[in-house]
Amino acid sequence: MRPEGFEPPSVGLEPTILPDYTIAPILIYNFISFLKYLFLCFLKITNLFKSFKIKVYMAKRENLLPFSPIGALIATNTGKRVAKEARETATKLLEELTEAIVKKAILISEHSGRKTIKAKDINLAFQQIKEDF
Amino acid sequence: MVGIPLSALENLMKEKGAERVADDARVELKKILENYLYDLSLKASKIASHSGRKTINSGDLLIAKK
């Protein structure tokens, strides 16, 4: 049984009339949001946003060689699946190798009186380092 | 074109201390790295199949390097 004075909520397209006490908070809310808008405009005009500027620090990349082509090379050579961590270690190993080659090649090129590193420098550097890797 | 991009290699060489890099040098470095990776991956795949797996893990590559 319904208690007396209870009316079920209107459903569908039936017209409804809101009582007065529901309109008052809506008006107050609108007024406060309008004040907020005015305040934001004031901030923008006076250029106070400069003091609230947020600095975003991007994470620095550790690897300069890309993962995916190296993983694709391993996959095409062996015909097997490659784990995500495996290609990361492969890039790390290749970067270690390049570091060793380049440091040797710089010495060779400077000794022969050049500033540019040529192909023969790298070839000679790799032949001397090959046994360590 | 499958392989390591040449511009990435040039950036890597410049980070490691090279002042100027010739065009032939990076092609040579790419050839060396891919040959090195080929030998390493063949060893790693044998290790993976030995332990009964179908995927190559990071441990396989580290053991293959030693």
N, CA and C atoms of all chains as a GROMACS GRO file, in nm:
protein
  597
    1MET      N    1   0.083  -0.120   0.000
    1MET     CA    2   0.000   0.000   0.000
    1MET      C    3   0.086   0.125   0.000
    2ARG      N    4   0.046   0.225  -0.081
    2ARG     CA    5   0.117   0.352  -0.082
    2ARG      C    6   0.075   0.437   0.036
    3PRO      N    7   0.170   0.513   0.093
    3PRO     CA    8   0.129   0.609   0.196
    3PRO      C    9   0.053   0.724   0.133
    4GLU      N   10  -0.020   0.794   0.210
    4GLU     CA   11  -0.102   0.903   0.157
    4GLU      C   12  -0.016   1.022   0.117
    5GLY      N   13  -0.055   1.087   0.010
    5GLY     CA   14   0.019   1.204  -0.037
    5GLY      C   15   0.136   1.170  -0.125
    6PHE      N   16   0.157   1.042  -0.151
    6PHE     CA   17   0.270   1.001  -0.235
    6PHE      C   18   0.225   0.990  -0.378
    7GLU      N   19   0.300   1.054  -0.469
    7GLU     CA   20   0.266   1.043  -0.611
    7GLU      C   21   0.382   0.979  -0.683
    8PRO      N   22   0.356   0.885  -0.771
    8PRO     CA   23   0.467   0.822  -0.844
    8PRO      C   24   0.532   0.922  -0.939
    9PRO      N   25   0.662   0.910  -0.963
    9PRO     CA   26   0.732   1.004  -1.053
    9PRO      C   27   0.681   0.992  -1.195
   10SER      N   28   0.679   1.105  -1.264
   10SER     CA   29   0.625   1.108  -1.400
   10SER      C   30   0.720   1.038  -1.496
   11VAL      N   31   0.668   0.962  -1.589
   11VAL     CA   32   0.749   0.886  -1.682
   11VAL      C   33   0.714   0.932  -1.823
   12GLY      N   34   0.816   0.940  -1.908
   12GLY     CA   35   0.790   0.969  -2.048
   12GLY      C   36   0.781   1.117  -2.074
   13LEU      N   37   0.689   1.155  -2.160
   13LEU     CA   38   0.682   1.292  -2.208
   13LEU      C   39   0.578   1.375  -2.134
   14GLU      N   40   0.534   1.324  -2.019
   14GLU     CA   41   0.433   1.401  -1.945
   14GLU      C   42   0.493   1.531  -1.892
   15PRO      N   43   0.425   1.645  -1.907
   15PRO     CA   44   0.481   1.772  -1.859
   15PRO      C   45   0.487   1.773  -1.707
   16THR      N   46   0.599   1.826  -1.657
   16THR     CA   47   0.616   1.833  -1.512
   16THR      C   48   0.646   1.977  -1.473
   17ILE      N   49   0.600   2.016  -1.362
   17ILE     CA   50   0.626   2.151  -1.308
   17ILE      C   51   0.709   2.136  -1.183
   18LEU      N   52   0.831   2.199  -1.188
   18LEU     CA   53   0.918   2.188  -1.072
   18LEU      C   54   0.870   2.281  -0.962
   19PRO      N   55   0.870   2.238  -0.837
   19PRO     CA   56   0.836   2.330  -0.728
   19PRO      C   57   0.945   2.434  -0.706
   20ASP      N   58   0.913   2.537  -0.629
   20ASP     CA   59   1.002   2.653  -0.617
   20ASP      C   60   1.133   2.618  -0.549
   21TYR      N   61   1.130   2.527  -0.452
   21TYR     CA   62   1.252   2.500  -0.377
   21TYR      C   63   1.357   2.425  -0.461
   22THR      N   64   1.319   2.368  -0.578
   22THR     CA   65   1.419   2.303  -0.663
   22THR      C   66   1.489   2.403  -0.754
   23ILE      N   67   1.425   2.515  -0.782
   23ILE     CA   68   1.484   2.611  -0.876
   23ILE      C   69   1.593   2.693  -0.808
   24ALA      N   70   1.576   2.722  -0.678
   24ALA     CA   71   1.669   2.811  -0.609
   24ALA      C   72   1.814   2.761  -0.611
   25PRO      N   73   1.845   2.634  -0.579
   25PRO     CA   74   1.985   2.591  -0.584
   25PRO      C   75   2.044   2.593  -0.723
   26ILE      N   76   1.961   2.569  -0.825
   26ILE     CA   77   2.012   2.574  -0.963
   26ILE      C   78   2.058   2.715  -0.997
   27LEU      N   79   1.978   2.813  -0.956
   27LEU     CA   80   2.014   2.952  -0.982
   27LEU      C   81   2.143   2.990  -0.908
   28ILE      N   82   2.153   2.945  -0.784
   28ILE     CA   83   2.274   2.976  -0.706
   28ILE      C   84   2.397   2.913  -0.772
   29TYR      N   85   2.383   2.788  -0.818
   29TYR     CA   86   2.494   2.718  -0.882
   29TYR      C   87   2.538   2.792  -1.009
   30ASN      N   88   2.438   2.834  -1.088
   30ASN     CA   89   2.470   2.908  -1.210
   30ASN      C   90   2.543   3.037  -1.179
   31PHE      N   91   2.499   3.104  -1.072
   31PHE     CA   92   2.560   3.231  -1.035
   31PHE      C   93   2.705   3.211  -0.992
   32ILE      N   94   2.731   3.102  -0.915
   32ILE     CA   95   2.867   3.075  -0.869
   32ILE      C   96   2.958   3.041  -0.987
   33SER      N   97   2.906   2.961  -1.084
   33SER     CA   98   2.988   2.925  -1.200
   33SER      C   99   3.018   3.048  -1.285
   34PHE      N  100   2.920   3.141  -1.289
   34PHE     CA  101   2.944   3.266  -1.362
   34PHE      C  102   3.054   3.348  -1.295
   35LEU      N  103   3.053   3.351  -1.162
   35LEU     CA  104   3.159   3.421  -1.088
   35LEU      C  105   3.295   3.357  -1.115
   36LYS      N  106   3.296   3.222  -1.120
   36LYS     CA  107   3.421   3.150  -1.149
   36LYS      C  108   3.474   3.190  -1.287
   37TYR      N  109   3.382   3.197  -1.383
   37TYR     CA  110   3.421   3.234  -1.519
   37TYR      C  111   3.481   3.374  -1.522
   38LEU      N  112   3.417   3.466  -1.448
   38LEU     CA  113   3.469   3.602  -1.443
   38LEU      C  114   3.609   3.605  -1.381
   39PHE      N  115   3.627   3.525  -1.275
   39PHE     CA  116   3.756   3.521  -1.207
   39PHE      C  117   3.865   3.467  -1.299
   40LEU      N  118   3.830   3.360  -1.376
   40LEU     CA  119   3.928   3.302  -1.470
   40LEU      C  120   3.965   3.403  -1.578
   41CYS      N  121   3.864   3.480  -1.627
   41CYS     CA  122   3.891   3.583  -1.727
   41CYS      C  123   3.985   3.688  -1.671
   42PHE      N  124   3.962   3.725  -1.544
   42PHE     CA  125   4.046   3.825  -1.478
   42PHE      C  126   4.190   3.774  -1.469
   43LEU      N  127   4.206   3.647  -1.434
   43LEU     CA  128   4.340   3.588  -1.425
   43LEU      C  129   4.409   3.591  -1.560
   44LYS      N  130   4.331   3.557  -1.665
   44LYS     CA  131   4.391   3.550  -1.797
   44LYS      C  132   4.434   3.689  -1.843
   45ILE      N  133   4.354   3.789  -1.814
   45ILE     CA  134   4.386   3.925  -1.857
   45ILE      C  135   4.509   3.975  -1.785
   46THR      N  136   4.516   3.950  -1.656
   46THR     CA  137   4.631   4.001  -1.579
   46THR      C  138   4.754   3.912  -1.594
   47ASN      N  139   4.740   3.802  -1.670
   47ASN     CA  140   4.854   3.716  -1.702
   47ASN      C  141   4.916   3.656  -1.576
   48LEU      N  142   4.828   3.619  -1.482
   48LEU     CA  143   4.878   3.555  -1.362
   48LEU      C  144   4.906   3.405  -1.382
   49PHE      N  145   4.868   3.354  -1.499
   49PHE     CA  146   4.889   3.211  -1.525
   49PHE      C  147   5.036   3.175  -1.528
   50LYS      N  148   5.120   3.278  -1.549
   50LYS     CA  149   5.262   3.248  -1.559
   50LYS      C  150   5.316   3.191  -1.428
   51SER      N  151   5.258   3.236  -1.317
   51SER     CA  152   5.308   3.186  -1.189
   51SER      C  153   5.258   3.045  -1.160
   52PHE      N  154   5.148   3.003  -1.226
   52PHE     CA  155   5.094   2.870  -1.201
   52PHE      C  156   5.137   2.769  -1.307
   53LYS      N  157   5.234   2.804  -1.388
   53LYS     CA  158   5.272   2.716  -1.498
   53LYS      C  159   5.329   2.585  -1.443
   54ILE      N  160   5.282   2.474  -1.497
   54ILE     CA  161   5.328   2.343  -1.450
   54ILE      C  162   5.440   2.296  -1.540
   55LYS      N  163   5.551   2.256  -1.479
   55LYS     CA  164   5.662   2.206  -1.558
   55LYS      C  165   5.650   2.054  -1.571
   56VAL      N  166   5.660   2.006  -1.695
   56VAL     CA  167   5.649   1.862  -1.722
   56VAL      C  168   5.786   1.814  -1.765
   57TYR      N  169   5.837   1.721  -1.692
   57TYR     CA  170   5.967   1.665  -1.725
   57TYR      C  171   5.947   1.532  -1.797
   58MET      N  172   5.989   1.527  -1.923
   58MET     CA  173   5.977   1.403  -2.000
   58MET      C  174   6.086   1.305  -1.956
   59ALA      N  175   6.050   1.177  -1.957
   59ALA     CA  176   6.150   1.075  -1.924
   59ALA      C  177   6.251   1.066  -2.036
   60LYS      N  178   6.380   1.068  -2.002
   60LYS     CA  179   6.483   1.064  -2.105
   60LYS      C  180   6.497   0.923  -2.160
   61ARG      N  181   6.515   0.914  -2.290
   61ARG     CA  182   6.527   0.782  -2.354
   61ARG      C  183   6.663   0.723  -2.324
   62GLU      N  184   6.662   0.596  -2.285
   62GLU     CA  185   6.789   0.530  -2.258
   62GLU      C  186   6.849   0.472  -2.385
   63ASN      N  187   6.762   0.426  -2.474
   63ASN     CA  188   6.811   0.362  -2.596
   63ASN      C  189   6.797   0.458  -2.712
   64LEU      N  190   6.898   0.462  -2.797
   64LEU     CA  191   6.887   0.542  -2.918
   64LEU      C  192   6.852   0.456  -3.039
   65LEU      N  193   6.880   0.327  -3.030
   65LEU     CA  194   6.839   0.237  -3.138
   65LEU      C  195   6.696   0.191  -3.113
   66PRO      N  196   6.615   0.175  -3.219
   66PRO     CA  197   6.478   0.132  -3.202
   66PRO      C  198   6.467  -0.018  -3.174
   67PHE      N  199   6.366  -0.055  -3.095
   67PHE     CA  200   6.348  -0.195  -3.057
   67PHE      C  201   6.296  -0.279  -3.171
   68SER      N  202   6.193  -0.227  -3.242
   68SER     CA  203   6.115  -0.315  -3.329
   68SER      C  204   6.192  -0.370  -3.448
   69PRO      N  205   6.279  -0.290  -3.517
   69PRO     CA  206   6.353  -0.351  -3.627
   69PRO      C  207   6.451  -0.457  -3.580
   70ILE      N  208   6.508  -0.438  -3.460
   70ILE     CA  209   6.602  -0.537  -3.409
   70ILE      C  210   6.528  -0.667  -3.375
   71GLY      N  211   6.408  -0.652  -3.315
   71GLY     CA  212   6.328  -0.770  -3.288
   71GLY      C  213   6.285  -0.840  -3.416
   72ALA      N  214   6.256  -0.762  -3.521
   72ALA     CA  215   6.217  -0.821  -3.649
   72ALA      C  216   6.334  -0.894  -3.712
   73LEU      N  217   6.456  -0.841  -3.695
   73LEU     CA  218   6.574  -0.908  -3.750
   73LEU      C  219   6.595  -1.044  -3.684
   74ILE      N  220   6.581  -1.048  -3.551
   74ILE     CA  221   6.598  -1.175  -3.479
   74ILE      C  222   6.491  -1.274  -3.523
   75ALA      N  223   6.368  -1.224  -3.538
   75ALA     CA  224   6.257  -1.314  -3.574
   75ALA      C  225   6.275  -1.370  -3.714
   76THR      N  226   6.324  -1.287  -3.808
   76THR     CA  227   6.340  -1.337  -3.945
   76THR      C  228   6.460  -1.431  -3.955
   77ASN      N  229   6.564  -1.407  -3.873
   77ASN     CA  230   6.680  -1.495  -3.879
   77ASN      C  231   6.650  -1.632  -3.824
   78THR      N  232   6.578  -1.638  -3.711
   78THR     CA  233   6.563  -1.764  -3.641
   78THR      C  234   6.429  -1.831  -3.666
   79GLY      N  235   6.327  -1.754  -3.707
   79GLY     CA  236   6.196  -1.814  -3.726
   79GLY      C  237   6.127  -1.848  -3.597
   80LYS      N  238   6.161  -1.778  -3.490
   80LYS     CA  239   6.098  -1.802  -3.360
   80LYS      C  240   6.037  -1.673  -3.309
   81ARG      N  241   5.955  -1.688  -3.203
   81ARG     CA  242   5.900  -1.570  -3.140
   81ARG      C  243   6.006  -1.504  -3.053
   82VAL      N  244   5.993  -1.372  -3.039
   82VAL     CA  245   6.091  -1.295  -2.962
   82VAL      C  246   6.018  -1.228  -2.846
   83ALA      N  247   6.068  -1.247  -2.725
   83ALA     CA  248   6.007  -1.184  -2.609
   83ALA      C  249   6.036  -1.034  -2.608
   84LYS      N  250   5.953  -0.960  -2.533
   84LYS     CA  251   5.968  -0.815  -2.529
   84LYS      C  252   6.101  -0.775  -2.465
   85GLU      N  253   6.138  -0.850  -2.359
   85GLU     CA  254   6.263  -0.816  -2.290
   85GLU      C  255   6.384  -0.855  -2.373
   86ALA      N  256   6.368  -0.955  -2.462
   86ALA     CA  257   6.482  -1.003  -2.540
   86ALA      C  258   6.530  -0.897  -2.636
   87ARG      N  259   6.436  -0.827  -2.699
   87ARG     CA  260   6.479  -0.724  -2.795
   87ARG      C  261   6.539  -0.605  -2.724
   88GLU      N  262   6.495  -0.580  -2.598
   88GLU     CA  263   6.556  -0.471  -2.521
   88GLU      C  264   6.700  -0.504  -2.486
   89THR      N  265   6.724  -0.629  -2.446
   89THR     CA  266   6.863  -0.668  -2.417
   89THR      C  267   6.947  -0.669  -2.543
   90ALA      N  268   6.885  -0.707  -2.656
   90ALA     CA  269   6.960  -0.709  -2.782
   90ALA      C  270   7.005  -0.568  -2.820
   91THR      N  271   6.917  -0.469  -2.802
   91THR     CA  272   6.957  -0.331  -2.832
   91THR      C  273   7.067  -0.284  -2.738
   92LYS      N  274   7.058  -0.329  -2.610
   92LYS     CA  275   7.160  -0.289  -2.514
   92LYS      C  276   7.296  -0.346  -2.554
   93LEU      N  277   7.296  -0.473  -2.597
   93LEU     CA  278   7.421  -0.536  -2.639
   93LEU      C  279   7.479  -0.467  -2.762
   94LEU      N  280   7.391  -0.432  -2.858
   94LEU     CA  281   7.439  -0.366  -2.980
   94LEU      C  282   7.494  -0.227  -2.948
   95GLU      N  283   7.433  -0.158  -2.852
   95GLU     CA  284   7.484  -0.026  -2.817
   95GLU      C  285   7.618  -0.034  -2.747
   96GLU      N  286   7.637  -0.140  -2.666
   96GLU     CA  287   7.769  -0.160  -2.605
   96GLU      C  288   7.875  -0.184  -2.711
   97LEU      N  289   7.837  -0.264  -2.811
   97LEU     CA  290   7.932  -0.293  -2.920
   97LEU      C  291   7.968  -0.166  -2.998
   98THR      N  292   7.866  -0.084  -3.027
   98THR     CA  293   7.893   0.039  -3.102
   98THR      C  294   7.980   0.135  -3.022
   99GLU      N  295   7.957   0.138  -2.889
   99GLU     CA  296   8.037   0.227  -2.806
   99GLU      C  297   8.185   0.187  -2.813
  100ALA      N  298   8.210   0.056  -2.807
  100ALA     CA  299   8.348   0.010  -2.814
  100ALA      C  300   8.409   0.038  -2.950
  101ILE      N  301   8.330   0.018  -3.058
  101ILE     CA  302   8.382   0.040  -3.193
  101ILE      C  303   8.412   0.187  -3.215
  102VAL      N  304   8.319   0.273  -3.174
  102VAL     CA  305   8.333   0.416  -3.204
  102VAL      C  306   8.450   0.477  -3.128
  103LYS      N  307   8.468   0.432  -3.001
  103LYS     CA  308   8.579   0.487  -2.924
  103LYS      C  309   8.714   0.449  -2.986
  104LYS      N  310   8.720   0.327  -3.041
  104LYS     CA  311   8.843   0.285  -3.110
  104LYS      C  312   8.859   0.362  -3.241
  105ALA      N  313   8.747   0.380  -3.313
  105ALA     CA  314   8.752   0.444  -3.444
  105ALA      C  315   8.791   0.592  -3.433
  106ILE      N  316   8.751   0.656  -3.323
  106ILE     CA  317   8.789   0.796  -3.302
  106ILE      C  318   8.940   0.809  -3.288
  107LEU      N  319   9.000   0.715  -3.212
  107LEU     CA  320   9.145   0.718  -3.195
  107LEU      C  321   9.216   0.697  -3.328
  108ILE      N  322   9.165   0.603  -3.408
  108ILE     CA  323   9.228   0.572  -3.536
  108ILE      C  324   9.219   0.692  -3.631
  109SER      N  325   9.102   0.755  -3.635
  109SER     CA  326   9.084   0.867  -3.729
  109SER      C  327   9.166   0.989  -3.686
  110GLU      N  328   9.178   1.010  -3.555
  110GLU     CA  329   9.259   1.123  -3.510
  110GLU      C  330   9.407   1.099  -3.536
  111HIS      N  331   9.446   0.973  -3.526
  111HIS     CA  332   9.588   0.942  -3.550
  111HIS      C  333   9.627   0.968  -3.695
  112SER      N  334   9.534   0.941  -3.786
  112SER     CA  335   9.564   0.962  -3.927
  112SER      C  336   9.530   1.104  -3.971
  113GLY      N  337   9.502   1.196  -3.877
  113GLY     CA  338   9.487   1.337  -3.909
  113GLY      C  339   9.354   1.374  -3.970
  114ARG      N  340   9.248   1.305  -3.932
  114ARG     CA  341   9.116   1.339  -3.982
  114ARG      C  342   9.021   1.365  -3.866
  115LYS      N  343   8.911   1.438  -3.894
  115LYS     CA  344   8.808   1.456  -3.792
  115LYS      C  345   8.687   1.367  -3.819
  116THR      N  346   8.670   1.332  -3.949
  116THR     CA  347   8.554   1.249  -3.984
  116THR      C  348   8.591   1.102  -3.970
  117ILE      N  349   8.493   1.024  -3.927
  117ILE     CA  350   8.512   0.879  -3.916
  117ILE      C  351   8.466   0.816  -4.046
  118LYS      N  352   8.555   0.739  -4.108
  118LYS     CA  353   8.522   0.676  -4.236
  118LYS      C  354   8.494   0.528  -4.214
  119ALA      N  355   8.457   0.462  -4.326
  119ALA     CA  356   8.418   0.321  -4.316
  119ALA      C  357   8.537   0.235  -4.279
  120LYS      N  358   8.656   0.270  -4.331
  120LYS     CA  359   8.772   0.185  -4.304
  120LYS      C  360   8.815   0.194  -4.159
  121ASP      N  361   8.791   0.308  -4.094
  121ASP     CA  362   8.821   0.320  -3.952
  121ASP      C  363   8.738   0.221  -3.869
  122ILE      N  364   8.610   0.217  -3.903
  122ILE     CA  365   8.520   0.128  -3.828
  122ILE      C  366   8.553  -0.017  -3.854
  123ASN      N  367   8.588  -0.046  -3.980
  123ASN     CA  368   8.623  -0.184  -4.014
  123ASN      C  369   8.747  -0.229  -3.937
  124LEU      N  370   8.848  -0.141  -3.930
  124LEU     CA  371   8.971  -0.175  -3.858
  124LEU      C  372   8.946  -0.185  -3.708
  125ALA      N  373   8.862  -0.096  -3.656
  125ALA     CA  374   8.832  -0.097  -3.513
  125ALA      C  375   8.761  -0.225  -3.473
  126PHE      N  376   8.669  -0.269  -3.560
  126PHE     CA  377   8.596  -0.392  -3.527
  126PHE      C  378   8.686  -0.514  -3.531
  127GLN      N  379   8.780  -0.517  -3.625
  127GLN     CA  380   8.870  -0.633  -3.633
  127GLN      C  381   8.956  -0.646  -3.508
  128GLN      N  382   8.990  -0.531  -3.446
  128GLN     CA  383   9.074  -0.537  -3.327
  128GLN      C  384   8.995  -0.568  -3.200
  129ILE      N  385   8.864  -0.538  -3.201
  129ILE     CA  386   8.783  -0.557  -3.081
  129ILE      C  387   8.708  -0.691  -3.082
  130LYS      N  388   8.696  -0.749  -3.204
  130LYS     CA  389   8.609  -0.865  -3.227
  130LYS      C  390   8.622  -0.974  -3.121
  131GLU      N  391   8.744  -0.997  -3.072
  131GLU     CA  392   8.765  -1.113  -2.984
  131GLU      C  393   8.702  -1.092  -2.846
  132ASP      N  394   8.683  -0.966  -2.807
  132ASP     CA  395   8.626  -0.944  -2.674
  132ASP      C  396   8.476  -0.968  -2.672
  133PHE      N  397   8.410  -0.955  -2.787
  133PHE     CA  398   8.264  -0.971  -2.790
  133PHE      C  399   8.221  -1.107  -2.846
  134MET      N  400   6.244  -0.168  -4.655
  134MET     CA  401   6.383  -0.193  -4.614
  134MET      C  402   6.383  -0.234  -4.468
  135VAL      N  403   6.422  -0.356  -4.446
  135VAL     CA  404   6.426  -0.407  -4.310
  135VAL      C  405   6.566  -0.387  -4.256
  136GLY      N  406   6.575  -0.342  -4.134
  136GLY     CA  407   6.706  -0.327  -4.072
  136GLY      C  408   6.710  -0.208  -3.980
  137ILE      N  409   6.827  -0.186  -3.922
  137ILE     CA  410   6.843  -0.074  -3.830
  137ILE      C  411   6.851   0.055  -3.911
  138PRO      N  412   6.775   0.159  -3.876
  138PRO     CA  413   6.780   0.283  -3.953
  138PRO      C  414   6.914   0.354  -3.940
  139LEU      N  415   6.958   0.416  -4.048
  139LEU     CA  416   7.091   0.476  -4.052
  139LEU      C  417   7.099   0.603  -3.967
  140SER      N  418   6.988   0.678  -3.962
  140SER     CA  419   6.993   0.803  -3.886
  140SER      C  420   7.007   0.777  -3.737
  141ALA      N  421   6.945   0.665  -3.690
  141ALA     CA  422   6.958   0.630  -3.549
  141ALA      C  423   7.102   0.594  -3.516
  142LEU      N  424   7.168   0.526  -3.612
  142LEU     CA  425   7.308   0.489  -3.590
  142LEU      C  426   7.396   0.613  -3.583
  143GLU      N  427   7.367   0.711  -3.670
  143GLU     CA  428   7.447   0.833  -3.670
  143GLU      C  429   7.430   0.911  -3.539
  144ASN      N  430   7.304   0.916  -3.490
  144ASN     CA  431   7.280   0.983  -3.362
  144ASN      C  432   7.353   0.912  -3.249
  145LEU      N  433   7.353   0.778  -3.254
  145LEU     CA  434   7.422   0.700  -3.149
  145LEU      C  435   7.572   0.725  -3.152
  146MET      N  436   7.628   0.730  -3.275
  146MET     CA  437   7.773   0.752  -3.286
  146MET      C  438   7.810   0.892  -3.238
  147LYS      N  439   7.722   0.988  -3.265
  147LYS     CA  440   7.753   1.124  -3.221
  147LYS      C  441   7.741   1.137  -3.070
  148GLU      N  442   7.652   1.057  -3.010
  148GLU     CA  443   7.641   1.062  -2.864
  148GLU      C  444   7.762   0.999  -2.797
  149LYS      N  445   7.821   0.901  -2.866
  149LYS     CA  446   7.937   0.832  -2.806
  149LYS      C  447   8.066   0.912  -2.825
  150GLY      N  448   8.060   1.026  -2.894
  150GLY     CA  449   8.178   1.111  -2.899
  150GLY      C  450   8.231   1.142  -3.038
  151ALA      N  451   8.166   1.092  -3.144
  151ALA     CA  452   8.215   1.117  -3.278
  151ALA      C  453   8.177   1.260  -3.320
  152GLU      N  454   8.274   1.330  -3.382
  152GLU     CA  455   8.245   1.467  -3.424
  152GLU      C  456   8.170   1.470  -3.558
  153ARG      N  457   8.235   1.407  -3.657
  153ARG     CA  458   8.174   1.397  -3.791
  153ARG      C  459   8.172   1.250  -3.831
  154VAL      N  460   8.067   1.214  -3.904
  154VAL     CA  461   8.051   1.074  -3.946
  154VAL      C  462   8.028   1.071  -4.096
  155ALA      N  463   8.107   0.992  -4.166
  155ALA     CA  464   8.088   0.978  -4.310
  155ALA      C  465   7.968   0.888  -4.339
  156ASP      N  466   7.915   0.900  -4.462
  156ASP     CA  467   7.799   0.820  -4.499
  156ASP      C  468   7.834   0.672  -4.508
  157ASP      N  469   7.958   0.643  -4.556
  157ASP     CA  470   7.998   0.503  -4.568
  157ASP      C  471   8.013   0.439  -4.431
  158ALA      N  472   8.050   0.519  -4.331
  158ALA     CA  473   8.082   0.463  -4.200
  158ALA      C  474   7.959   0.402  -4.135
  159ARG      N  475   7.847   0.471  -4.150
  159ARG     CA  476   7.727   0.420  -4.084
  159ARG      C  477   7.674   0.297  -4.156
  160VAL      N  478   7.693   0.290  -4.290
  160VAL     CA  479   7.652   0.170  -4.363
  160VAL      C  480   7.738   0.051  -4.318
  161GLU      N  481   7.869   0.079  -4.300
  161GLU     CA  482   7.961  -0.027  -4.255
  161GLU      C  483   7.923  -0.074  -4.115
  162LEU      N  484   7.889   0.021  -4.028
  162LEU     CA  485   7.851  -0.014  -3.891
  162LEU      C  486   7.723  -0.096  -3.889
  163LYS      N  487   7.630  -0.060  -3.978
  163LYS     CA  488   7.505  -0.135  -3.986
  163LYS      C  489   7.530  -0.280  -4.027
  164LYS      N  490   7.623  -0.295  -4.125
  164LYS     CA  491   7.656  -0.431  -4.173
  164LYS      C  492   7.716  -0.513  -4.060
  165ILE      N  493   7.807  -0.449  -3.985
  165ILE     CA  494   7.874  -0.520  -3.875
  165ILE      C  495   7.774  -0.561  -3.768
  166LEU      N  496   7.686  -0.468  -3.730
  166LEU     CA  497   7.591  -0.496  -3.623
  166LEU      C  498   7.493  -0.605  -3.661
  167GLU      N  499   7.451  -0.604  -3.789
  167GLU     CA  500   7.354  -0.706  -3.830
  167GLU      C  501   7.418  -0.844  -3.838
  168ASN      N  502   7.546  -0.849  -3.882
  168ASN     CA  503   7.616  -0.978  -3.880
  168ASN      C  504   7.634  -1.030  -3.738
  169TYR      N  505   7.667  -0.937  -3.646
  169TYR     CA  506   7.685  -0.974  -3.506
  169TYR      C  507   7.555  -1.027  -3.448
  170LEU      N  508   7.444  -0.956  -3.481
  170LEU     CA  509   7.314  -0.997  -3.430
  170LEU      C  510   7.271  -1.132  -3.488
  171TYR      N  511   7.310  -1.157  -3.613
  171TYR     CA  512   7.275  -1.284  -3.677
  171TYR      C  513   7.338  -1.401  -3.603
  172ASP      N  514   7.471  -1.390  -3.574
  172ASP     CA  515   7.538  -1.497  -3.502
  172ASP      C  516   7.480  -1.515  -3.362
  173LEU      N  517   7.453  -1.401  -3.296
  173LEU     CA  518   7.403  -1.406  -3.159
  173LEU      C  519   7.265  -1.471  -3.153
  174SER      N  520   7.179  -1.437  -3.252
  174SER     CA  521   7.042  -1.488  -3.247
  174SER      C  522   7.036  -1.636  -3.279
  175LEU      N  523   7.127  -1.683  -3.365
  175LEU     CA  524   7.130  -1.827  -3.394
  175LEU      C  525   7.167  -1.906  -3.270
  176LYS      N  526   7.266  -1.857  -3.194
  176LYS     CA  527   7.304  -1.924  -3.070
  176LYS      C  528   7.189  -1.921  -2.971
  177ALA      N  529   7.121  -1.805  -2.963
  177ALA     CA  530   7.012  -1.790  -2.866
  177ALA      C  531   6.896  -1.882  -2.900
  178SER      N  532   6.868  -1.901  -3.030
  178SER     CA  533   6.755  -1.986  -3.068
  178SER      C  534   6.784  -2.131  -3.034
  179LYS      N  535   6.913  -2.172  -3.048
  179LYS     CA  536   6.948  -2.309  -3.010
  179LYS      C  537   6.931  -2.330  -2.860
  180ILE      N  538   6.968  -2.228  -2.781
  180ILE     CA  539   6.953  -2.239  -2.636
  180ILE      C  540   6.805  -2.247  -2.599
  181ALA      N  541   6.721  -2.168  -2.668
  181ALA     CA  542   6.578  -2.167  -2.638
  181ALA      C  543   6.514  -2.301  -2.671
  182SER      N  544   6.551  -2.357  -2.787
  182SER     CA  545   6.491  -2.485  -2.826
  182SER      C  546   6.542  -2.598  -2.738
  183HIS      N  547   6.664  -2.581  -2.684
  183HIS     CA  548   6.719  -2.683  -2.594
  183HIS      C  549   6.638  -2.693  -2.465
  184SER      N  550   6.590  -2.576  -2.417
  184SER     CA  551   6.513  -2.577  -2.293
  184SER      C  552   6.364  -2.589  -2.319
  185GLY      N  553   6.325  -2.623  -2.444
  185GLY     CA  554   6.187  -2.656  -2.473
  185GLY      C  555   6.094  -2.536  -2.485
  186ARG      N  556   6.147  -2.423  -2.532
  186ARG     CA  557   6.062  -2.307  -2.551
  186ARG      C  558   6.055  -2.270  -2.699
  187LYS      N  559   5.950  -2.196  -2.733
  187LYS     CA  560   5.937  -2.149  -2.872
  187LYS      C  561   5.971  -2.001  -2.886
  188THR      N  562   5.983  -1.933  -2.772
  188THR     CA  563   6.018  -1.790  -2.776
  188THR      C  564   6.160  -1.770  -2.722
  189ILE      N  565   6.224  -1.666  -2.773
  189ILE     CA  566   6.360  -1.632  -2.728
  189ILE      C  567   6.350  -1.532  -2.615
  190ASN      N  568   6.409  -1.567  -2.502
  190ASN     CA  569   6.407  -1.478  -2.386
  190ASN      C  570   6.533  -1.393  -2.381
  191SER      N  571   6.534  -1.300  -2.284
  191SER     CA  572   6.653  -1.215  -2.269
  191SER      C  573   6.770  -1.295  -2.212
  192GLY      N  574   6.738  -1.397  -2.132
  192GLY     CA  575   6.846  -1.479  -2.075
  192GLY      C  576   6.920  -1.556  -2.181
  193ASP      N  577   6.850  -1.598  -2.286
  193ASP     CA  578   6.914  -1.673  -2.395
  193ASP      C  579   7.023  -1.588  -2.462
  194LEU      N  580   6.990  -1.461  -2.485
  194LEU     CA  581   7.087  -1.372  -2.551
  194LEU      C  582   7.208  -1.347  -2.461
  195LEU      N  583   7.182  -1.334  -2.329
  195LEU     CA  584   7.293  -1.306  -2.238
  195LEU      C  585   7.385  -1.427  -2.226
  196ILE      N  586   7.325  -1.548  -2.229
  196ILE     CA  587   7.409  -1.669  -2.225
  196ILE      C  588   7.484  -1.685  -2.356
  197ALA      N  589   7.418  -1.654  -2.468
  197ALA     CA  590   7.482  -1.669  -2.598
  197ALA      C  591   7.601  -1.576  -2.614
  198LYS      N  592   7.596  -1.462  -2.543
  198LYS     CA  593   7.706  -1.365  -2.557
  198LYS      C  594   7.831  -1.414  -2.486
  199LYS      N  595   7.814  -1.494  -2.377
  199LYS     CA  596   7.929  -1.536  -2.295
  199LYS      C  597   8.012  -1.641  -2.367
   0.00000   0.00000   0.00000
